[in-house]
């Protein structure tokens, strides 16, 4: 079951760009983190959604 949920998360990440990030900190303006599926560096908007900043591993 856990593997299936991970694959669903990867689908949303890859095709819909719905990142699921681990919060690493706050730079004084916004939260930043790393996506657990693709490793992208992400910022969090004011509504709580994560978006990548184009820097992949």
N, CA, C and O atoms as a CHARMM CRD file, in Angstrom:
* protein
*
  228
    1    1 UNK  N      0.82500  -1.19600   0.00000 PROA 1      0.00000
    2    1 UNK  CA     0.00000   0.00000   0.00000 PROA 1      0.00000
    3    1 UNK  C      0.86900   1.26000   0.00000 PROA 1      0.00000
    4    1 UNK  O      0.57500   2.23100  -0.69700 PROA 1      0.00000
    5    2 UNK  N      1.93900   1.22900   0.78900 PROA 2      0.00000
    6    2 UNK  CA     2.82300   2.39000   0.88400 PROA 2      0.00000
    7    2 UNK  C      3.50100   2.67400  -0.45500 PROA 2      0.00000
    8    2 UNK  O      3.67500   3.83000  -0.83900 PROA 2      0.00000
    9    3 UNK  N      3.88100   1.60600  -1.16200 PROA 3      0.00000
   10    3 UNK  CA     4.53100   1.76300  -2.46700 PROA 3      0.00000
   11    3 UNK  C      3.57300   2.36000  -3.49100 PROA 3      0.00000
   12    3 UNK  O      3.96900   3.18200  -4.31700 PROA 3      0.00000
   13    4 UNK  N      2.30400   1.93900  -3.43100 PROA 4      0.00000
   14    4 UNK  CA     1.30800   2.46300  -4.35200 PROA 4      0.00000
   15    4 UNK  C      1.08400   3.96100  -4.11400 PROA 4      0.00000
   16    4 UNK  O      0.96500   4.72600  -5.07100 PROA 4      0.00000
   17    5 UNK  N      1.02800   4.38000  -2.85900 PROA 5      0.00000
   18    5 UNK  CA     0.85700   5.80600  -2.54300 PROA 5      0.00000
   19    5 UNK  C      2.05800   6.61400  -3.01900 PROA 5      0.00000
   20    5 UNK  O      1.90800   7.74800  -3.47400 PROA 5      0.00000
   21    6 UNK  N      3.25400   6.03000  -2.91400 PROA 6      0.00000
   22    6 UNK  CA     4.45900   6.72300  -3.38700 PROA 6      0.00000
   23    6 UNK  C      4.40000   6.90900  -4.90000 PROA 6      0.00000
   24    6 UNK  O      4.76500   7.96900  -5.40700 PROA 6      0.00000
   25    7 UNK  N      3.94000   5.87900  -5.62900 PROA 7      0.00000
   26    7 UNK  CA     3.82300   5.98800  -7.08700 PROA 7      0.00000
   27    7 UNK  C      2.77600   7.01700  -7.49000 PROA 7      0.00000
   28    7 UNK  O      2.96100   7.73200  -8.47400 PROA 7      0.00000
   29    8 UNK  N      1.68700   7.10100  -6.74700 PROA 8      0.00000
   30    8 UNK  CA     0.67400   8.12600  -7.01900 PROA 8      0.00000
   31    8 UNK  C      1.27100   9.51600  -6.79100 PROA 8      0.00000
   32    8 UNK  O      1.03400  10.43300  -7.57700 PROA 8      0.00000
   33    9 UNK  N      2.04200   9.66800  -5.72100 PROA 9      0.00000
   34    9 UNK  CA     2.71600  10.93900  -5.44600 PROA 9      0.00000
   35    9 UNK  C      3.68400  11.31300  -6.54000 PROA 9      0.00000
   36    9 UNK  O      3.78300  12.48200  -6.91200 PROA 9      0.00000
   37   10 UNK  N      4.40900  10.32400  -7.06800 PROA 10     0.00000
   38   10 UNK  CA     5.33400  10.58700  -8.16500 PROA 10     0.00000
   39   10 UNK  C      4.59900  11.04000  -9.42200 PROA 10     0.00000
   40   10 UNK  O      5.08100  11.91300 -10.14300 PROA 10     0.00000
   41   11 UNK  N      3.43500  10.45000  -9.68600 PROA 11     0.00000
   42   11 UNK  CA     2.63700  10.85900 -10.84500 PROA 11     0.00000
   43   11 UNK  C      2.22900  12.32400 -10.72600 PROA 11     0.00000
   44   11 UNK  O      2.40300  13.09900 -11.66700 PROA 11     0.00000
   45   12 UNK  N      1.68300  12.70500  -9.56100 PROA 12     0.00000
   46   12 UNK  CA     1.26600  14.09000  -9.36300 PROA 12     0.00000
   47   12 UNK  C      2.44900  15.04200  -9.48500 PROA 12     0.00000
   48   12 UNK  O      2.31700  16.14500 -10.01500 PROA 12     0.00000
   49   13 UNK  N      3.59700  14.61300  -8.99500 PROA 13     0.00000
   50   13 UNK  CA     4.79200  15.44700  -9.05800 PROA 13     0.00000
   51   13 UNK  C      5.26800  15.62100 -10.49200 PROA 13     0.00000
   52   13 UNK  O      5.55500  16.73600 -10.92500 PROA 13     0.00000
   53   14 UNK  N      5.35000  14.52100 -11.22400 PROA 14     0.00000
   54   14 UNK  CA     5.92800  14.56000 -12.56700 PROA 14     0.00000
   55   14 UNK  C      5.02400  15.24200 -13.58900 PROA 14     0.00000
   56   14 UNK  O      5.49300  16.07500 -14.36600 PROA 14     0.00000
   57   15 UNK  N      3.75700  14.90800 -13.60000 PROA 15     0.00000
   58   15 UNK  CA     2.87300  15.39000 -14.65500 PROA 15     0.00000
   59   15 UNK  C      2.07700  16.63600 -14.28900 PROA 15     0.00000
   60   15 UNK  O      1.77200  17.44800 -15.16300 PROA 15     0.00000
   61   16 UNK  N      1.73900  16.80100 -13.03100 PROA 16     0.00000
   62   16 UNK  CA     0.92800  17.94700 -12.62300 PROA 16     0.00000
   63   16 UNK  C      1.72800  19.00400 -11.87100 PROA 16     0.00000
   64   16 UNK  O      1.21200  20.07700 -11.56100 PROA 16     0.00000
   65   17 UNK  N      2.99700  18.69400 -11.57800 PROA 17     0.00000
   66   17 UNK  CA     3.89200  19.60000 -10.84200 PROA 17     0.00000
   67   17 UNK  C      3.34700  19.94200  -9.46000 PROA 17     0.00000
   68   17 UNK  O      3.52100  21.06000  -8.97600 PROA 17     0.00000
   69   18 UNK  N      2.68200  18.96500  -8.82300 PROA 18     0.00000
   70   18 UNK  CA     2.20400  19.12200  -7.44900 PROA 18     0.00000
   71   18 UNK  C      3.28100  18.57100  -6.53400 PROA 18     0.00000
   72   18 UNK  O      3.29000  17.37700  -6.23700 PROA 18     0.00000
   73   19 UNK  N      4.17100  19.40900  -6.09100 PROA 19     0.00000
   74   19 UNK  CA     5.28400  18.97500  -5.26500 PROA 19     0.00000
   75   19 UNK  C      4.85200  18.76100  -3.81700 PROA 19     0.00000
   76   19 UNK  O      3.98000  19.45800  -3.29800 PROA 19     0.00000
   77   20 UNK  N      5.47700  17.79500  -3.19000 PROA 20     0.00000
   78   20 UNK  CA     5.27700  17.52900  -1.77000 PROA 20     0.00000
   79   20 UNK  C      6.63400  17.73600  -1.10900 PROA 20     0.00000
   80   20 UNK  O      7.49700  16.85900  -1.16300 PROA 20     0.00000
   81   21 UNK  N      6.81700  18.87400  -0.49700 PROA 21     0.00000
   82   21 UNK  CA     8.13900  19.27000  -0.02500 PROA 21     0.00000
   83   21 UNK  C      8.28600  19.16200   1.48800 PROA 21     0.00000
   84   21 UNK  O      7.32600  19.28500   2.24900 PROA 21     0.00000
   85   22 UNK  N      9.50500  18.93200   1.87600 PROA 22     0.00000
   86   22 UNK  CA     9.89600  18.98800   3.27300 PROA 22     0.00000
   87   22 UNK  C     10.42000  20.38900   3.53000 PROA 22     0.00000
   88   22 UNK  O     11.35900  20.83200   2.86900 PROA 22     0.00000
   89   23 UNK  N      9.82500  21.08700   4.48000 PROA 23     0.00000
   90   23 UNK  CA    10.22800  22.45700   4.78100 PROA 23     0.00000
   91   23 UNK  C     11.60800  22.44500   5.43700 PROA 23     0.00000
   92   23 UNK  O     11.83300  21.76500   6.43800 PROA 23     0.00000
   93   24 UNK  N     12.52000  23.21200   4.85000 PROA 24     0.00000
   94   24 UNK  CA    13.88100  23.30400   5.38900 PROA 24     0.00000
   95   24 UNK  C     14.08700  24.57400   6.19700 PROA 24     0.00000
   96   24 UNK  O     14.91400  24.60600   7.10800 PROA 24     0.00000
   97   25 UNK  N     13.33800  25.62100   5.87000 PROA 25     0.00000
   98   25 UNK  CA    13.52100  26.86800   6.59700 PROA 25     0.00000
   99   25 UNK  C     12.74700  28.00500   5.98300 PROA 25     0.00000
  100   25 UNK  O     11.91100  27.81900   5.09900 PROA 25     0.00000
  101   26 UNK  N     13.05000  29.19300   6.47800 PROA 26     0.00000
  102   26 UNK  CA    12.40700  30.41200   6.02300 PROA 26     0.00000
  103   26 UNK  C     13.49800  31.45400   5.82300 PROA 26     0.00000
  104   26 UNK  O     14.34400  31.65600   6.69400 PROA 26     0.00000
  105   27 UNK  N     13.47300  32.11600   4.66800 PROA 27     0.00000
  106   27 UNK  CA    14.50900  33.10900   4.37500 PROA 27     0.00000
  107   27 UNK  C     14.09300  34.52200   4.76400 PROA 27     0.00000
  108   27 UNK  O     14.72400  35.49200   4.34400 PROA 27     0.00000
  109   28 UNK  N     13.02800  34.64400   5.56800 PROA 28     0.00000
  110   28 UNK  CA    12.53700  35.94100   5.98000 PROA 28     0.00000
  111   28 UNK  C     11.39000  36.42400   5.12300 PROA 28     0.00000
  112   28 UNK  O     10.68100  37.35800   5.49700 PROA 28     0.00000
  113   29 UNK  N     11.20700  35.80500   3.99500 PROA 29     0.00000
  114   29 UNK  CA    10.13600  36.20100   3.07400 PROA 29     0.00000
  115   29 UNK  C      9.21600  35.02600   2.75700 PROA 29     0.00000
  116   29 UNK  O      7.99600  35.18600   2.71700 PROA 29     0.00000
  117   30 UNK  N      9.79000  33.85600   2.53300 PROA 30     0.00000
  118   30 UNK  CA     8.99200  32.68300   2.18400 PROA 30     0.00000
  119   30 UNK  C      9.66600  31.40900   2.69500 PROA 30     0.00000
  120   30 UNK  O     10.85800  31.39400   3.00500 PROA 30     0.00000
  121   31 UNK  N      8.87100  30.34600   2.77200 PROA 31     0.00000
  122   31 UNK  CA     9.41800  29.04800   3.16300 PROA 31     0.00000
  123   31 UNK  C     10.07600  28.39200   1.95800 PROA 31     0.00000
  124   31 UNK  O      9.64900  28.59800   0.82200 PROA 31     0.00000
  125   32 UNK  N     11.11200  27.60600   2.20700 PROA 32     0.00000
  126   32 UNK  CA    11.75600  26.86600   1.13400 PROA 32     0.00000
  127   32 UNK  C     11.97100  25.43300   1.58600 PROA 32     0.00000
  128   32 UNK  O     12.04400  25.14200   2.78000 PROA 32     0.00000
  129   33 UNK  N     12.07000  24.54900   0.61000 PROA 33     0.00000
  130   33 UNK  CA    12.23200  23.14000   0.92300 PROA 33     0.00000
  131   33 UNK  C     12.64800  22.34700  -0.29100 PROA 33     0.00000
  132   33 UNK  O     12.93100  22.89900  -1.35500 PROA 33     0.00000
  133   34 UNK  N     12.67900  21.01300  -0.10900 PROA 34     0.00000
  134   34 UNK  CA    13.08000  20.08300  -1.16000 PROA 34     0.00000
  135   34 UNK  C     11.95700  19.07100  -1.36500 PROA 34     0.00000
  136   34 UNK  O     11.41300  18.54200  -0.39600 PROA 34     0.00000
  137   35 UNK  N     11.60800  18.80100  -2.62000 PROA 35     0.00000
  138   35 UNK  CA    10.56000  17.83900  -2.94500 PROA 35     0.00000
  139   35 UNK  C     11.04400  16.42400  -2.64500 PROA 35     0.00000
  140   35 UNK  O     12.15700  16.05000  -3.01700 PROA 35     0.00000
  141   36 UNK  N     10.20300  15.63700  -1.96900 PROA 36     0.00000
  142   36 UNK  CA    10.60400  14.28100  -1.60900 PROA 36     0.00000
  143   36 UNK  C     10.51500  13.32000  -2.77700 PROA 36     0.00000
  144   36 UNK  O     11.02600  12.20400  -2.67600 PROA 36     0.00000
  145   37 UNK  N      9.89100  13.70200  -3.88000 PROA 37     0.00000
  146   37 UNK  CA     9.77600  12.81200  -5.03500 PROA 37     0.00000
  147   37 UNK  C     10.82800  13.07300  -6.09900 PROA 37     0.00000
  148   37 UNK  O     11.39400  12.12700  -6.64600 PROA 37     0.00000
  149   38 UNK  N     11.10600  14.35000  -6.40600 PROA 38     0.00000
  150   38 UNK  CA    12.03400  14.63900  -7.50700 PROA 38     0.00000
  151   38 UNK  C     13.29600  15.38700  -7.06400 PROA 38     0.00000
  152   38 UNK  O     14.22300  15.53600  -7.86000 PROA 38     0.00000
  153   39 UNK  N     13.35200  15.85200  -5.83600 PROA 39     0.00000
  154   39 UNK  CA    14.54000  16.54600  -5.34800 PROA 39     0.00000
  155   39 UNK  C     14.63900  17.99700  -5.76900 PROA 39     0.00000
  156   39 UNK  O     15.69700  18.60800  -5.61700 PROA 39     0.00000
  157   40 UNK  N     13.55500  18.57100  -6.30000 PROA 40     0.00000
  158   40 UNK  CA    13.57800  19.96600  -6.74500 PROA 40     0.00000
  159   40 UNK  C     13.58500  20.91100  -5.54500 PROA 40     0.00000
  160   40 UNK  O     12.96900  20.63500  -4.51600 PROA 40     0.00000
  161   41 UNK  N     14.28600  22.01800  -5.69500 PROA 41     0.00000
  162   41 UNK  CA    14.23400  23.07200  -4.69300 PROA 41     0.00000
  163   41 UNK  C     12.94400  23.84400  -4.91300 PROA 41     0.00000
  164   41 UNK  O     12.64700  24.24500  -6.03800 PROA 41     0.00000
  165   42 UNK  N     12.17500  24.05800  -3.85400 PROA 42     0.00000
  166   42 UNK  CA    10.85300  24.66800  -3.98200 PROA 42     0.00000
  167   42 UNK  C     10.67000  25.82700  -3.01700 PROA 42     0.00000
  168   42 UNK  O     11.32400  25.90900  -1.97700 PROA 42     0.00000
  169   43 UNK  N      9.76400  26.71700  -3.39000 PROA 43     0.00000
  170   43 UNK  CA     9.31200  27.79500  -2.52800 PROA 43     0.00000
  171   43 UNK  C      7.81800  27.59300  -2.27800 PROA 43     0.00000
  172   43 UNK  O      7.11900  26.98900  -3.09100 PROA 43     0.00000
  173   44 UNK  N      7.34300  28.10400  -1.14700 PROA 44     0.00000
  174   44 UNK  CA     5.93700  27.97500  -0.80000 PROA 44     0.00000
  175   44 UNK  C      5.24500  29.32100  -0.98000 PROA 44     0.00000
  176   44 UNK  O      5.72300  30.34300  -0.48800 PROA 44     0.00000
  177   45 UNK  N      4.11000  29.31500  -1.69100 PROA 45     0.00000
  178   45 UNK  CA     3.37900  30.56100  -1.88200 PROA 45     0.00000
  179   45 UNK  C      2.48900  30.86500  -0.68200 PROA 45     0.00000
  180   45 UNK  O      2.45900  30.09600   0.27800 PROA 45     0.00000
  181   46 UNK  N      1.77000  31.97500  -0.73100 PROA 46     0.00000
  182   46 UNK  CA     0.98000  32.43000   0.41100 PROA 46     0.00000
  183   46 UNK  C     -0.21200  31.52900   0.71000 PROA 46     0.00000
  184   46 UNK  O     -0.79200  31.61700   1.79200 PROA 46     0.00000
  185   47 UNK  N     -0.58700  30.66100  -0.23200 PROA 47     0.00000
  186   47 UNK  CA    -1.70500  29.75200  -0.01800 PROA 47     0.00000
  187   47 UNK  C     -1.24900  28.36300   0.40700 PROA 47     0.00000
  188   47 UNK  O     -2.07500  27.46300   0.55900 PROA 47     0.00000
  189   48 UNK  N      0.03700  28.17700   0.60000 PROA 48     0.00000
  190   48 UNK  CA     0.57100  26.90700   1.07600 PROA 48     0.00000
  191   48 UNK  C      0.98500  25.93800  -0.00800 PROA 48     0.00000
  192   48 UNK  O      1.39800  24.82000   0.30100 PROA 48     0.00000
  193   49 UNK  N      0.89000  26.32600  -1.26800 PROA 49     0.00000
  194   49 UNK  CA     1.28600  25.44900  -2.37100 PROA 49     0.00000
  195   49 UNK  C      2.77800  25.58800  -2.63700 PROA 49     0.00000
  196   49 UNK  O      3.36000  26.65900  -2.46000 PROA 49     0.00000
  197   50 UNK  N      3.38800  24.48500  -3.06700 PROA 50     0.00000
  198   50 UNK  CA     4.81900  24.47500  -3.37500 PROA 50     0.00000
  199   50 UNK  C      5.01200  24.57200  -4.88000 PROA 50     0.00000
  200   50 UNK  O      4.24800  23.98200  -5.64400 PROA 50     0.00000
  201   51 UNK  N      6.03600  25.31800  -5.31500 PROA 51     0.00000
  202   51 UNK  CA     6.39500  25.37000  -6.71100 PROA 51     0.00000
  203   51 UNK  C      7.90500  25.32800  -6.82800 PROA 51     0.00000
  204   51 UNK  O      8.62300  25.86100  -5.98100 PROA 51     0.00000
  205   52 UNK  N      8.38600  24.68000  -7.89900 PROA 52     0.00000
  206   52 UNK  CA     9.83300  24.53600  -8.04100 PROA 52     0.00000
  207   52 UNK  C     10.44000  25.81100  -8.61400 PROA 52     0.00000
  208   52 UNK  O      9.77900  26.60500  -9.28400 PROA 52     0.00000
  209   53 UNK  N     11.70500  25.96600  -8.32400 PROA 53     0.00000
  210   53 UNK  CA    12.41500  27.15300  -8.82800 PROA 53     0.00000
  211   53 UNK  C     13.38700  26.76700  -9.94200 PROA 53     0.00000
  212   53 UNK  O     14.27800  27.53600 -10.30100 PROA 53     0.00000
  213   54 UNK  N     13.19400  25.54600 -10.48700 PROA 54     0.00000
  214   54 UNK  CA    13.93600  25.12700 -11.66400 PROA 54     0.00000
  215   54 UNK  C     15.31700  24.57700 -11.40100 PROA 54     0.00000
  216   54 UNK  O     16.10100  24.45500 -12.34200 PROA 54     0.00000
  217   55 UNK  N     15.65500  24.24200 -10.18200 PROA 55     0.00000
  218   55 UNK  CA    16.98500  23.72900  -9.86600 PROA 55     0.00000
  219   55 UNK  C     16.86200  22.28400  -9.39100 PROA 55     0.00000
  220   55 UNK  O     16.50700  22.03100  -8.24000 PROA 55     0.00000
  221   56 UNK  N     17.15900  21.33600 -10.28400 PROA 56     0.00000
  222   56 UNK  CA    17.03000  19.91600  -9.95800 PROA 56     0.00000
  223   56 UNK  C     18.38300  19.30600  -9.64700 PROA 56     0.00000
  224   56 UNK  O     19.42900  19.84800 -10.00200 PROA 56     0.00000
  225   57 UNK  N     18.33700  18.16300  -8.97500 PROA 57     0.00000
  226   57 UNK  CA    19.56600  17.42100  -8.67000 PROA 57     0.00000
  227   57 UNK  C     20.19300  16.90600  -9.93500 PROA 57     0.00000
  228   57 UNK  O     21.23700  16.25500  -9.88600 PROA 57     0.00000
